[in-house]
Amino acid sequence: MQALLVFLIVAALSLLASSRSLLDPGRFPALAQLAASGLLFLIFGALLGPSVLGVLTPRNLESLHPLVALGLG
C-alpha cells in the first residue's frame, strides 16, 4: 500500500512539474521561481519525509535515491 502511495506522489509531482499553465512565469512568478530553482522539490521532500508528515519512510527514501539525485541535479 505504501509503495502505491509513493508512486502516486511521484506521479503527482511529475504532473505538477510539467504543467505549463501552473508554472507560467506570467501567472505565478513566485511559484515559477521556486520550481526553477529546485526549492519546490526540496519543500515537498521535507514535508513528505519522515520528520514532518511521515508519508515517506527512510526505507522509501533509500529506494527513491535515483529520483532524488535527478531532482537535486
Gaussian input, Z-matrix of N, CA and C with variables (Angstrom, degrees):
# hf/3-21g

backbone

0 1
 N
 C     1     B1
 C     2     B2     1     A1
 N     3     B3     2     A2     1     D1
 C     4     B4     3     A3     2     D2
 C     5     B5     4     A4     3     D3
 N     6     B6     5     A5     4     D4
 C     7     B7     6     A6     5     D5
 C     8     B8     7     A7     6     D6
 N     9     B9     8     A8     7     D7
 C    10    B10     9     A9     8     D8
 C    11    B11    10    A10     9     D9
 N    12    B12    11    A11    10    D10
 C    13    B13    12    A12    11    D11
 C    14    B14    13    A13    12    D12
 N    15    B15    14    A14    13    D13
 C    16    B16    15    A15    14    D14
 C    17    B17    16    A16    15    D15
 N    18    B18    17    A17    16    D16
 C    19    B19    18    A18    17    D17
 C    20    B20    19    A19    18    D18
 N    21    B21    20    A20    19    D19
 C    22    B22    21    A21    20    D20
 C    23    B23    22    A22    21    D21
 N    24    B24    23    A23    22    D22
 C    25    B25    24    A24    23    D23
 C    26    B26    25    A25    24    D24
 N    27    B27    26    A26    25    D25
 C    28    B28    27    A27    26    D26
 C    29    B29    28    A28    27    D27
 N    30    B30    29    A29    28    D28
 C    31    B31    30    A30    29    D29
 C    32    B32    31    A31    30    D30
 N    33    B33    32    A32    31    D31
 C    34    B34    33    A33    32    D32
 C    35    B35    34    A34    33    D33
 N    36    B36    35    A35    34    D34
 C    37    B37    36    A36    35    D35
 C    38    B38    37    A37    36    D36
 N    39    B39    38    A38    37    D37
 C    40    B40    39    A39    38    D38
 C    41    B41    40    A40    39    D39
 N    42    B42    41    A41    40    D40
 C    43    B43    42    A42    41    D41
 C    44    B44    43    A43    42    D42
 N    45    B45    44    A44    43    D43
 C    46    B46    45    A45    44    D44
 C    47    B47    46    A46    45    D45
 N    48    B48    47    A47    46    D46
 C    49    B49    48    A48    47    D47
 C    50    B50    49    A49    48    D48
 N    51    B51    50    A50    49    D49
 C    52    B52    51    A51    50    D50
 C    53    B53    52    A52    51    D51
 N    54    B54    53    A53    52    D52
 C    55    B55    54    A54    53    D53
 C    56    B56    55    A55    54    D54
 N    57    B57    56    A56    55    D55
 C    58    B58    57    A57    56    D56
 C    59    B59    58    A58    57    D57
 N    60    B60    59    A59    58    D58
 C    61    B61    60    A60    59    D59
 C    62    B62    61    A61    60    D60
 N    63    B63    62    A62    61    D61
 C    64    B64    63    A63    62    D62
 C    65    B65    64    A64    63    D63
 N    66    B66    65    A65    64    D64
 C    67    B67    66    A66    65    D65
 C    68    B68    67    A67    66    D66
 N    69    B69    68    A68    67    D67
 C    70    B70    69    A69    68    D68
 C    71    B71    70    A70    69    D69
 N    72    B72    71    A71    70    D70
 C    73    B73    72    A72    71    D71
 C    74    B74    73    A73    72    D72
 N    75    B75    74    A74    73    D73
 C    76    B76    75    A75    74    D74
 C    77    B77    76    A76    75    D75
 N    78    B78    77    A77    76    D76
 C    79    B79    78    A78    77    D77
 C    80    B80    79    A79    78    D78
 N    81    B81    80    A80    79    D79
 C    82    B82    81    A81    80    D80
 C    83    B83    82    A82    81    D81
 N    84    B84    83    A83    82    D82
 C    85    B85    84    A84    83    D83
 C    86    B86    85    A85    84    D84
 N    87    B87    86    A86    85    D85
 C    88    B88    87    A87    86    D86
 C    89    B89    88    A88    87    D87
 N    90    B90    89    A89    88    D88
 C    91    B91    90    A90    89    D89
 C    92    B92    91    A91    90    D90
 N    93    B93    92    A92    91    D91
 C    94    B94    93    A93    92    D92
 C    95    B95    94    A94    93    D93
 N    96    B96    95    A95    94    D94
 C    97    B97    96    A96    95    D95
 C    98    B98    97    A97    96    D96
 N    99    B99    98    A98    97    D97
 C   100   B100    99    A99    98    D98
 C   101   B101   100   A100    99    D99
 N   102   B102   101   A101   100   D100
 C   103   B103   102   A102   101   D101
 C   104   B104   103   A103   102   D102
 N   105   B105   104   A104   103   D103
 C   106   B106   105   A105   104   D104
 C   107   B107   106   A106   105   D105
 N   108   B108   107   A107   106   D106
 C   109   B109   108   A108   107   D107
 C   110   B110   109   A109   108   D108
 N   111   B111   110   A110   109   D109
 C   112   B112   111   A111   110   D110
 C   113   B113   112   A112   111   D111
 N   114   B114   113   A113   112   D112
 C   115   B115   114   A114   113   D113
 C   116   B116   115   A115   114   D114
 N   117   B117   116   A116   115   D115
 C   118   B118   117   A117   116   D116
 C   119   B119   118   A118   117   D117
 N   120   B120   119   A119   118   D118
 C   121   B121   120   A120   119   D119
 C   122   B122   121   A121   120   D120
 N   123   B123   122   A122   121   D121
 C   124   B124   123   A123   122   D122
 C   125   B125   124   A124   123   D123
 N   126   B126   125   A125   124   D124
 C   127   B127   126   A126   125   D125
 C   128   B128   127   A127   126   D126
 N   129   B129   128   A128   127   D127
 C   130   B130   129   A129   128   D128
 C   131   B131   130   A130   129   D129
 N   132   B132   131   A131   130   D130
 C   133   B133   132   A132   131   D131
 C   134   B134   133   A133   132   D132
 N   135   B135   134   A134   133   D133
 C   136   B136   135   A135   134   D134
 C   137   B137   136   A136   135   D135
 N   138   B138   137   A137   136   D136
 C   139   B139   138   A138   137   D137
 C   140   B140   139   A139   138   D138
 N   141   B141   140   A140   139   D139
 C   142   B142   141   A141   140   D140
 C   143   B143   142   A142   141   D141
 N   144   B144   143   A143   142   D142
 C   145   B145   144   A144   143   D143
 C   146   B146   145   A145   144   D144
 N   147   B147   146   A146   145   D145
 C   148   B148   147   A147   146   D146
 C   149   B149   148   A148   147   D147
 N   150   B150   149   A149   148   D148
 C   151   B151   150   A150   149   D149
 C   152   B152   151   A151   150   D150
 N   153   B153   152   A152   151   D151
 C   154   B154   153   A153   152   D152
 C   155   B155   154   A154   153   D153
 N   156   B156   155   A155   154   D154
 C   157   B157   156   A156   155   D155
 C   158   B158   157   A157   156   D156
 N   159   B159   158   A158   157   D157
 C   160   B160   159   A159   158   D158
 C   161   B161   160   A160   159   D159
 N   162   B162   161   A161   160   D160
 C   163   B163   162   A162   161   D161
 C   164   B164   163   A163   162   D162
 N   165   B165   164   A164   163   D163
 C   166   B166   165   A165   164   D164
 C   167   B167   166   A166   165   D165
 N   168   B168   167   A167   166   D166
 C   169   B169   168   A168   167   D167
 C   170   B170   169   A169   168   D168
 N   171   B171   170   A170   169   D169
 C   172   B172   171   A171   170   D170
 C   173   B173   172   A172   171   D171
 N   174   B174   173   A173   172   D172
 C   175   B175   174   A174   173   D173
 C   176   B176   175   A175   174   D174
 N   177   B177   176   A176   175   D175
 C   178   B178   177   A177   176   D176
 C   179   B179   178   A178   177   D177
 N   180   B180   179   A179   178   D178
 C   181   B181   180   A180   179   D179
 C   182   B182   181   A181   180   D180
 N   183   B183   182   A182   181   D181
 C   184   B184   183   A183   182   D182
 C   185   B185   184   A184   183   D183
 N   186   B186   185   A185   184   D184
 C   187   B187   186   A186   185   D185
 C   188   B188   187   A187   186   D186
 N   189   B189   188   A188   187   D187
 C   190   B190   189   A189   188   D188
 C   191   B191   190   A190   189   D189
 N   192   B192   191   A191   190   D190
 C   193   B193   192   A192   191   D191
 C   194   B194   193   A193   192   D192
 N   195   B195   194   A194   193   D193
 C   196   B196   195   A195   194   D194
 C   197   B197   196   A196   195   D195
 N   198   B198   197   A197   196   D196
 C   199   B199   198   A198   197   D197
 C   200   B200   199   A199   198   D198
 N   201   B201   200   A200   199   D199
 C   202   B202   201   A201   200   D200
 C   203   B203   202   A202   201   D201
 N   204   B204   203   A203   202   D202
 C   205   B205   204   A204   203   D203
 C   206   B206   205   A205   204   D204
 N   207   B207   206   A206   205   D205
 C   208   B208   207   A207   206   D206
 C   209   B209   208   A208   207   D207
 N   210   B210   209   A209   208   D208
 C   211   B211   210   A210   209   D209
 C   212   B212   211   A211   210   D210
 N   213   B213   212   A212   211   D211
 C   214   B214   213   A213   212   D212
 C   215   B215   214   A214   213   D213
 N   216   B216   215   A215   214   D214
 C   217   B217   216   A216   215   D215
 C   218   B218   217   A217   216   D216

   B1=1.4444
   B2=1.5192
   B3=1.3330
   B4=1.4513
   B5=1.5306
   B6=1.3269
   B7=1.4580
   B8=1.5223
   B9=1.3143
   B10=1.4594
   B11=1.5175
   B12=1.3110
   B13=1.4605
   B14=1.5227
   B15=1.3153
   B16=1.4649
   B17=1.5272
   B18=1.3266
   B19=1.4619
   B20=1.5273
   B21=1.3241
   B22=1.4661
   B23=1.5210
   B24=1.3166
   B25=1.4627
   B26=1.5213
   B27=1.3184
   B28=1.4642
   B29=1.5248
   B30=1.3220
   B31=1.4612
   B32=1.5208
   B33=1.3244
   B34=1.4610
   B35=1.5248
   B36=1.3247
   B37=1.4646
   B38=1.5206
   B39=1.3127
   B40=1.4652
   B41=1.5206
   B42=1.3171
   B43=1.4636
   B44=1.5192
   B45=1.3124
   B46=1.4529
   B47=1.5249
   B48=1.3158
   B49=1.4561
   B50=1.5244
   B51=1.3245
   B52=1.4592
   B53=1.5246
   B54=1.3085
   B55=1.4613
   B56=1.5270
   B57=1.3152
   B58=1.4624
   B59=1.5211
   B60=1.3238
   B61=1.4621
   B62=1.5259
   B63=1.3246
   B64=1.4568
   B65=1.5185
   B66=1.3191
   B67=1.4633
   B68=1.5247
   B69=1.3230
   B70=1.4626
   B71=1.5304
   B72=1.3311
   B73=1.4688
   B74=1.5289
   B75=1.3232
   B76=1.4537
   B77=1.5176
   B78=1.3213
   B79=1.4691
   B80=1.5220
   B81=1.3084
   B82=1.4651
   B83=1.5308
   B84=1.3247
   B85=1.4737
   B86=1.5314
   B87=1.3257
   B88=1.4694
   B89=1.5297
   B90=1.3294
   B91=1.4656
   B92=1.5260
   B93=1.3213
   B94=1.4638
   B95=1.5283
   B96=1.3249
   B97=1.4656
   B98=1.5271
   B99=1.3224
   B100=1.4653
   B101=1.5231
   B102=1.3209
   B103=1.4618
   B104=1.5252
   B105=1.3264
   B106=1.4628
   B107=1.5216
   B108=1.3096
   B109=1.4582
   B110=1.5292
   B111=1.3226
   B112=1.4562
   B113=1.5152
   B114=1.3154
   B115=1.4586
   B116=1.5214
   B117=1.3197
   B118=1.4638
   B119=1.5316
   B120=1.3259
   B121=1.4609
   B122=1.5264
   B123=1.3196
   B124=1.4645
   B125=1.5301
   B126=1.3314
   B127=1.4644
   B128=1.5241
   B129=1.3458
   B130=1.4593
   B131=1.5241
   B132=1.3187
   B133=1.4538
   B134=1.5162
   B135=1.3265
   B136=1.4662
   B137=1.5243
   B138=1.3252
   B139=1.4611
   B140=1.5265
   B141=1.3308
   B142=1.4581
   B143=1.5218
   B144=1.3209
   B145=1.4590
   B146=1.5125
   B147=1.3218
   B148=1.4639
   B149=1.5268
   B150=1.3222
   B151=1.4629
   B152=1.5285
   B153=1.3488
   B154=1.4687
   B155=1.5261
   B156=1.3325
   B157=1.4584
   B158=1.5276
   B159=1.3067
   B160=1.4517
   B161=1.5167
   B162=1.3485
   B163=1.4639
   B164=1.5231
   B165=1.3098
   B166=1.4631
   B167=1.5258
   B168=1.3022
   B169=1.4614
   B170=1.5303
   B171=1.3320
   B172=1.4669
   B173=1.5343
   B174=1.3251
   B175=1.4792
   B176=1.5304
   B177=1.3527
   B178=1.4649
   B179=1.5174
   B180=1.3172
   B181=1.4616
   B182=1.5219
   B183=1.3283
   B184=1.4634
   B185=1.5256
   B186=1.3260
   B187=1.4619
   B188=1.5171
   B189=1.3052
   B190=1.4639
   B191=1.5229
   B192=1.3187
   B193=1.4647
   B194=1.5355
   B195=1.3469
   B196=1.4731
   B197=1.5308
   B198=1.3158
   B199=1.4630
   B200=1.5247
   B201=1.3123
   B202=1.4594
   B203=1.5267
   B204=1.3269
   B205=1.4623
   B206=1.5283
   B207=1.3316
   B208=1.4683
   B209=1.5264
   B210=1.3167
   B211=1.4663
   B212=1.5190
   B213=1.3113
   B214=1.4515
   B215=1.5245
   B216=1.3194
   B217=1.4643
   B218=1.4744
   A1=111.78
   A2=116.87
   A3=119.71
   A4=111.30
   A5=117.55
   A6=120.00
   A7=110.67
   A8=116.82
   A9=120.64
   A10=110.77
   A11=117.50
   A12=121.31
   A13=111.04
   A14=116.98
   A15=121.10
   A16=109.85
   A17=116.43
   A18=119.79
   A19=111.07
   A20=117.56
   A21=120.91
   A22=111.84
   A23=117.44
   A24=120.79
   A25=110.69
   A26=116.52
   A27=120.36
   A28=110.56
   A29=117.54
   A30=120.91
   A31=111.28
   A32=117.65
   A33=120.86
   A34=111.24
   A35=117.00
   A36=119.78
   A37=111.37
   A38=117.80
   A39=120.84
   A40=110.80
   A41=116.44
   A42=119.69
   A43=111.55
   A44=116.77
   A45=121.06
   A46=110.77
   A47=116.43
   A48=120.48
   A49=112.49
   A50=117.90
   A51=120.30
   A52=112.99
   A53=118.30
   A54=122.10
   A55=110.08
   A56=116.31
   A57=120.26
   A58=112.14
   A59=117.14
   A60=119.31
   A61=111.69
   A62=117.25
   A63=119.89
   A64=111.93
   A65=116.89
   A66=120.86
   A67=113.03
   A68=117.63
   A69=121.96
   A70=108.93
   A71=117.79
   A72=119.59
   A73=113.26
   A74=118.01
   A75=120.25
   A76=113.17
   A77=116.63
   A78=120.73
   A79=112.73
   A80=115.27
   A81=121.13
   A82=108.71
   A83=118.16
   A84=119.19
   A85=113.86
   A86=117.57
   A87=119.31
   A88=111.12
   A89=116.99
   A90=121.07
   A91=110.75
   A92=116.90
   A93=120.10
   A94=110.84
   A95=117.06
   A96=120.74
   A97=110.92
   A98=116.72
   A99=119.98
   A100=111.41
   A101=116.98
   A102=120.62
   A103=111.01
   A104=116.91
   A105=120.30
   A106=111.65
   A107=117.50
   A108=120.27
   A109=112.96
   A110=117.44
   A111=120.75
   A112=112.79
   A113=116.58
   A114=120.15
   A115=111.69
   A116=117.20
   A117=120.70
   A118=110.20
   A119=117.08
   A120=122.48
   A121=110.65
   A122=116.66
   A123=120.70
   A124=111.84
   A125=116.91
   A126=120.46
   A127=110.23
   A128=116.98
   A129=119.93
   A130=111.15
   A131=116.81
   A132=120.42
   A133=112.06
   A134=117.03
   A135=120.49
   A136=111.18
   A137=117.15
   A138=120.03
   A139=112.29
   A140=117.09
   A141=120.57
   A142=113.39
   A143=117.08
   A144=121.66
   A145=114.25
   A146=116.10
   A147=121.10
   A148=114.37
   A149=118.15
   A150=118.54
   A151=113.88
   A152=119.53
   A153=120.22
   A154=110.34
   A155=118.17
   A156=120.94
   A157=113.00
   A158=117.06
   A159=120.66
   A160=114.67
   A161=116.96
   A162=119.67
   A163=109.78
   A164=116.22
   A165=121.37
   A166=109.05
   A167=116.10
   A168=120.91
   A169=109.01
   A170=117.40
   A171=118.80
   A172=112.37
   A173=117.15
   A174=120.15
   A175=110.48
   A176=116.80
   A177=120.18
   A178=111.02
   A179=116.22
   A180=119.72
   A181=111.69
   A182=116.57
   A183=119.45
   A184=110.82
   A185=116.78
   A186=119.11
   A187=111.83
   A188=118.19
   A189=121.78
   A190=112.87
   A191=117.10
   A192=121.29
   A193=113.85
   A194=120.34
   A195=118.90
   A196=112.53
   A197=117.67
   A198=120.93
   A199=110.70
   A200=116.45
   A201=120.27
   A202=110.24
   A203=116.80
   A204=120.59
   A205=110.79
   A206=117.29
   A207=120.16
   A208=111.28
   A209=116.50
   A210=120.27
   A211=112.49
   A212=117.20
   A213=120.46
   A214=112.37
   A215=116.19
   A216=120.34
   A217=110.75
   D1=-41.04
   D2=-178.51
   D3=-70.67
   D4=-32.06
   D5=176.41
   D6=-64.11
   D7=-37.76
   D8=176.51
   D9=-65.30
   D10=-39.91
   D11=178.31
   D12=-63.99
   D13=-42.67
   D14=177.70
   D15=-62.50
   D16=-42.94
   D17=178.94
   D18=-62.06
   D19=-42.65
   D20=179.52
   D21=-65.98
   D22=-36.45
   D23=176.95
   D24=-65.39
   D25=-43.93
   D26=178.43
   D27=-63.47
   D28=-41.27
   D29=178.12
   D30=-64.30
   D31=-41.81
   D32=179.54
   D33=-65.49
   D34=-41.27
   D35=177.61
   D36=-66.97
   D37=-34.15
   D38=176.90
   D39=-65.73
   D40=-42.56
   D41=176.88
   D42=-64.51
   D43=-39.41
   D44=177.98
   D45=-63.49
   D46=-43.10
   D47=-177.85
   D48=-69.71
   D49=-24.85
   D50=-178.81
   D51=-97.84
   D52=3.01
   D53=-178.59
   D54=-78.64
   D55=111.15
   D56=179.56
   D57=-71.09
   D58=-35.96
   D59=-177.64
   D60=-71.34
   D61=-35.44
   D62=-179.39
   D63=-75.49
   D64=-37.45
   D65=-176.77
   D66=-97.87
   D67=18.80
   D68=177.72
   D69=-68.39
   D70=122.36
   D71=-178.38
   D72=-60.68
   D73=-26.01
   D74=178.77
   D75=-73.19
   D76=-30.38
   D77=-178.45
   D78=-85.89
   D79=-54.67
   D80=-177.95
   D81=-128.08
   D82=81.82
   D83=-175.53
   D84=-62.80
   D85=-35.77
   D86=-179.03
   D87=-68.30
   D88=-42.41
   D89=179.44
   D90=-66.56
   D91=-39.14
   D92=178.16
   D93=-64.89
   D94=-38.02
   D95=178.55
   D96=-67.57
   D97=-41.24
   D98=177.92
   D99=-63.91
   D100=-40.98
   D101=-179.69
   D102=-68.46
   D103=-40.34
   D104=-178.71
   D105=-67.95
   D106=-32.72
   D107=-177.98
   D108=-82.56
   D109=-14.49
   D110=-177.77
   D111=89.43
   D112=-2.97
   D113=-179.53
   D114=-67.66
   D115=-32.19
   D116=177.35
   D117=-62.71
   D118=-40.02
   D119=176.66
   D120=-60.25
   D121=-43.64
   D122=-179.76
   D123=-69.09
   D124=-36.36
   D125=178.98
   D126=-64.77
   D127=-46.85
   D128=177.85
   D129=-62.20
   D130=-39.68
   D131=178.97
   D132=-64.04
   D133=-41.21
   D134=178.91
   D135=-67.22
   D136=-38.77
   D137=179.95
   D138=-68.53
   D139=-40.04
   D140=-176.40
   D141=-85.85
   D142=-12.07
   D143=-176.44
   D144=-68.65
   D145=176.41
   D146=-174.46
   D147=-67.14
   D148=-21.35
   D149=-175.20
   D150=-86.73
   D151=-18.15
   D152=-179.02
   D153=-109.76
   D154=-79.92
   D155=-178.15
   D156=-88.95
   D157=-25.16
   D158=178.91
   D159=74.65
   D160=19.13
   D161=178.12
   D162=-67.54
   D163=-40.58
   D164=178.55
   D165=-102.77
   D166=124.30
   D167=177.40
   D168=-85.94
   D169=165.90
   D170=176.36
   D171=-56.89
   D172=-33.53
   D173=178.13
   D174=-66.47
   D175=-40.65
   D176=176.34
   D177=-62.82
   D178=-40.24
   D179=-179.23
   D180=-65.54
   D181=-34.92
   D182=176.28
   D183=-64.78
   D184=-39.54
   D185=179.76
   D186=-73.74
   D187=-22.98
   D188=178.01
   D189=-91.77
   D190=10.33
   D191=-177.24
   D192=-53.19
   D193=-45.23
   D194=177.82
   D195=-61.82
   D196=-37.93
   D197=178.87
   D198=-67.45
   D199=-40.10
   D200=178.32
   D201=-64.37
   D202=-40.60
   D203=178.30
   D204=-62.15
   D205=-39.90
   D206=177.34
   D207=-68.08
   D208=-40.43
   D209=-179.63
   D210=-65.99
   D211=-36.59
   D212=179.65
   D213=-83.25
   D214=-20.53
   D215=-178.84
   D216=-79.58

